[in-house]
């Protein structure tokens, strides 16, 4: 199952998101030697509020993991396209989807969040199978890639808005029948645009993967164990499920 995220939520071939390896000395120099906790700069996963406060569903989950584990670390939100490059040069932990792109890293523990991608149709639009997409106009934000068949299918009617927000606005105005991408992201942005779950029909899921706490393999064994145990506790006591409901609903 492949997820690939590039510009807007490519946390997918997920996280889709870590496929670009850039040279970033300014980040590397500031992050070396000590273990760092990073989250991608991607709404709703990690972002700044208008008041300048760091937040986001993955940011909040990682913050709880840090507190529960007793590890005294702060979280840095970094550009999505640079996360893997930073991880190659530093001792780092982050939350990403389990994809072939993170095979070189240590998957500590899944956090209980399944990242799904596919087609989100507007109200009254039925997409219950791949074949049902044939007569639909689908907004596919630039940089999004999560399913090889879908993205290579030139028989489908696709339009290419620059970002998720543009795609959602097109759906809201009835200019397209459906939007393609990471479903939690689409629903979160739609909520911010005044839409709710009643604004959509049942989505067609084309890809799904677990989100893990991932660290570089030089992490200390004791630290790894503390982080793993913290995640297990936060899942069992309802803390992580509560965060997910706050962002995405029940």
C-alpha positions as CSV (number, residue, x, y, z in Angstrom):
1,X,0.0,0.0,0.0
2,X,1.7,3.2,-1.1
3,X,1.2,6.6,0.2
4,X,3.1,9.6,-1.1
5,X,2.9,13.2,0.1
6,X,4.7,16.0,-1.4
7,X,3.4,19.5,-1.3
8,X,0.0,19.3,0.4
9,X,-0.2,16.2,2.4
10,X,1.8,13.9,0.4
11,X,2.4,11.9,3.9
12,X,1.6,9.3,1.4
13,X,3.7,7.3,-1.0
14,X,1.7,9.3,3.1
15,X,3.1,10.4,4.7
16,X,3.1,10.2,1.9
17,X,5.4,13.0,2.2
18,X,8.8,12.2,2.6
19,X,10.1,11.6,-0.8
20,X,12.0,14.6,-1.5
21,X,15.6,14.8,-0.2
22,X,16.8,18.3,0.0
23,X,20.0,19.9,1.2
24,X,19.2,21.8,4.3
25,X,22.3,22.9,6.3
26,X,20.4,25.5,8.4
27,X,18.2,22.8,9.9
28,X,20.9,20.2,10.1
29,X,23.3,22.4,12.0
30,X,20.7,23.3,14.6
31,X,19.4,19.8,15.1
32,X,22.6,17.7,15.3
33,X,23.9,15.7,18.2
34,X,20.8,15.6,20.4
35,X,17.6,13.7,19.8
36,X,14.9,15.9,18.4
37,X,11.1,15.5,18.1
38,X,9.7,16.7,14.8
39,X,6.3,17.1,13.2
40,X,5.7,18.0,9.6
41,X,4.3,21.4,8.8
42,X,1.0,20.3,7.4
43,X,-2.6,21.1,8.4
44,X,-4.1,19.4,10.4
45,X,-1.0,17.5,11.5
46,X,1.3,20.3,12.7
47,X,0.7,24.0,12.2
48,X,0.7,27.4,13.8
49,X,-2.5,29.1,14.9
50,X,-3.2,32.7,14.1
51,X,-1.9,33.5,17.6
52,X,1.4,31.7,16.8
53,X,0.6,28.7,18.9
54,X,1.9,25.3,17.7
55,X,-0.8,22.7,17.4
56,X,-2.2,19.9,15.2
57,X,-3.4,16.3,15.7
58,X,0.0,14.7,15.3
59,X,1.7,17.5,17.3
60,X,-0.8,17.0,20.2
61,X,-0.3,13.2,20.1
62,X,3.5,13.5,20.1
63,X,3.3,16.1,22.9
64,X,1.3,13.6,25.0
65,X,3.9,10.8,24.2
66,X,6.7,13.1,25.4
67,X,4.9,14.0,28.7
68,X,3.9,10.4,29.4
69,X,7.4,9.0,28.7
70,X,9.1,11.5,30.9
71,X,11.5,12.5,28.2
72,X,12.3,16.2,28.4
73,X,12.0,17.2,24.7
74,X,10.3,20.0,22.7
75,X,8.6,19.5,19.4
76,X,9.8,21.4,16.3
77,X,7.4,21.8,13.3
78,X,9.5,21.5,10.1
79,X,8.7,21.8,6.3
80,X,7.1,18.6,5.2
81,X,9.3,18.1,2.2
82,X,12.4,18.3,4.4
83,X,11.6,15.9,7.1
84,X,13.2,12.7,5.7
85,X,16.3,14.7,4.8
86,X,16.6,15.9,8.4
87,X,16.1,12.4,9.7
88,X,19.0,11.1,7.6
89,X,21.4,13.5,9.3
90,X,20.1,13.7,12.9
91,X,18.8,11.7,15.9
92,X,15.1,12.3,15.3
93,X,11.6,10.9,16.2
94,X,8.4,11.8,14.4
95,X,5.0,10.5,13.6
96,X,4.5,9.3,10.0
97,X,2.6,6.5,8.1
98,X,4.2,3.1,7.6
99,X,5.4,3.2,4.0
100,X,8.4,2.0,2.0
101,X,9.9,5.4,2.4
102,X,10.6,4.9,6.1
103,X,12.1,1.4,5.9
104,X,15.5,2.7,7.0
105,X,14.0,4.0,10.3
106,X,12.9,2.3,13.6
107,X,9.1,1.9,13.8
108,X,8.6,2.2,17.6
109,X,4.8,1.7,17.9
110,X,1.6,2.5,16.0
111,X,-0.3,5.3,17.7
112,X,-3.8,4.1,16.8
113,X,-4.4,6.4,13.8
114,X,-5.1,4.9,10.4
115,X,-4.4,7.3,7.6
116,X,-6.8,6.8,4.7
117,X,-6.7,8.3,1.2
118,X,-9.2,8.1,-1.6
119,X,-12.2,9.9,-3.1
120,X,-14.5,12.2,-1.0
121,X,-17.7,12.8,-2.9
122,X,-20.2,15.6,-2.5
123,X,-23.7,15.1,-1.1
124,X,-25.7,12.9,-3.5
125,X,-22.7,11.7,-5.4
126,X,-22.2,7.9,-5.2
127,X,-18.7,6.5,-5.5
128,X,-19.0,2.9,-4.2
129,X,-16.5,1.4,-6.6
130,X,-13.6,2.4,-8.8
131,X,-15.8,2.1,-11.9
132,X,-18.2,4.6,-10.5
133,X,-15.6,7.3,-10.9
134,X,-15.8,7.3,-14.7
135,X,-18.5,9.9,-15.1
136,X,-17.4,12.1,-12.1
137,X,-15.4,15.3,-12.1
138,X,-12.7,14.9,-9.5
139,X,-10.5,17.6,-8.0
140,X,-7.0,16.3,-7.4
141,X,-4.7,18.8,-5.6
142,X,-1.3,19.2,-7.1
143,X,1.4,17.0,-5.6
144,X,-1.1,14.4,-4.3
145,X,-0.3,10.8,-5.1
146,X,-1.6,7.8,-3.2
147,X,-2.8,5.2,-5.7
148,X,-0.9,4.3,-8.9
149,X,-3.9,3.1,-10.8
150,X,-5.9,6.2,-10.0
151,X,-3.2,8.7,-10.8
152,X,-2.3,7.0,-14.1
153,X,-5.9,6.7,-15.3
154,X,-6.3,9.3,-18.0
155,X,-9.9,8.2,-18.7
156,X,-11.1,10.0,-15.5
157,X,-12.1,13.6,-15.5
158,X,-9.6,15.3,-13.2
159,X,-9.0,19.0,-12.4
160,X,-5.9,20.2,-10.7
161,X,-6.4,22.9,-8.0
162,X,-3.1,23.9,-6.3
163,X,-4.1,23.0,-2.7
164,X,-6.6,21.0,-0.6
165,X,-8.4,24.2,0.4
166,X,-9.0,25.1,-3.3
167,X,-10.4,21.6,-4.0
168,X,-12.8,21.7,-1.0
169,X,-14.0,25.2,-2.1
170,X,-14.7,23.8,-5.6
171,X,-16.7,20.9,-4.1
172,X,-18.6,23.3,-1.9
173,X,-19.6,25.4,-4.9
174,X,-20.6,22.3,-6.9
175,X,-17.9,22.8,-9.5
176,X,-16.7,19.2,-9.0
177,X,-18.3,16.0,-7.9
178,X,-15.6,14.8,-5.6
179,X,-12.1,15.5,-4.2
180,X,-9.1,13.1,-4.1
181,X,-6.6,13.0,-1.3
182,X,-6.0,12.1,2.4
183,X,-9.5,11.8,3.8
184,X,-8.9,13.1,7.3
185,X,-7.2,16.2,5.9
186,X,-10.1,16.8,3.5
187,X,-12.7,16.5,6.2
188,X,-10.8,18.7,8.6
189,X,-10.4,21.5,6.0
190,X,-14.1,21.1,5.0
191,X,-15.1,21.5,8.6
192,X,-13.1,24.8,8.7
193,X,-15.0,25.9,5.6
194,X,-18.3,25.4,7.4
195,X,-19.1,22.0,6.0
196,X,-19.9,18.9,8.0
197,X,-20.2,15.2,7.5
198,X,-23.7,15.7,6.1
199,X,-22.1,17.6,3.2
200,X,-20.6,14.5,1.8
201,X,-21.5,11.0,0.7
202,X,-19.5,7.9,1.7
203,X,-15.9,8.1,0.6
204,X,-14.1,5.5,-1.6
205,X,-11.0,4.4,0.3
206,X,-8.1,3.5,-2.1
207,X,-5.2,3.4,0.4
208,X,-4.8,3.0,4.1
209,X,-1.8,2.8,6.4
210,X,-1.0,3.0,10.1
211,X,0.7,6.0,11.6
212,X,3.7,5.1,13.7
213,X,6.1,6.9,16.1
214,X,9.3,6.5,14.0
215,X,12.9,7.2,15.2
216,X,16.3,7.0,13.6
217,X,17.9,3.7,14.5
218,X,20.6,5.2,16.7
219,X,18.0,6.0,19.4
220,X,19.0,4.6,22.9
221,X,17.2,1.4,23.9
222,X,16.0,2.9,27.1
223,X,14.5,5.9,25.3
224,X,12.9,3.6,22.8
225,X,11.3,1.5,25.6
226,X,10.0,4.6,27.4
227,X,8.4,6.0,24.2
228,X,6.8,2.6,23.3
229,X,5.3,2.2,26.8
230,X,4.0,5.7,26.7
231,X,2.1,5.1,23.5
232,X,0.7,1.8,24.8
233,X,-0.6,3.7,27.9
234,X,-2.0,6.6,25.9
235,X,-3.9,4.3,23.6
236,X,-5.3,2.2,26.5
237,X,-6.3,5.1,28.7
238,X,-8.2,6.9,25.9
239,X,-5.9,9.9,25.5
240,X,-5.0,9.4,21.9
241,X,-8.5,8.4,20.8
242,X,-9.8,11.6,22.4
243,X,-7.4,13.7,20.4
244,X,-8.4,12.0,17.2
245,X,-12.1,12.7,18.0
246,X,-11.4,16.3,18.8
247,X,-9.9,16.8,15.3
248,X,-11.9,14.4,13.1
249,X,-15.0,13.6,15.0
250,X,-16.3,10.2,16.1
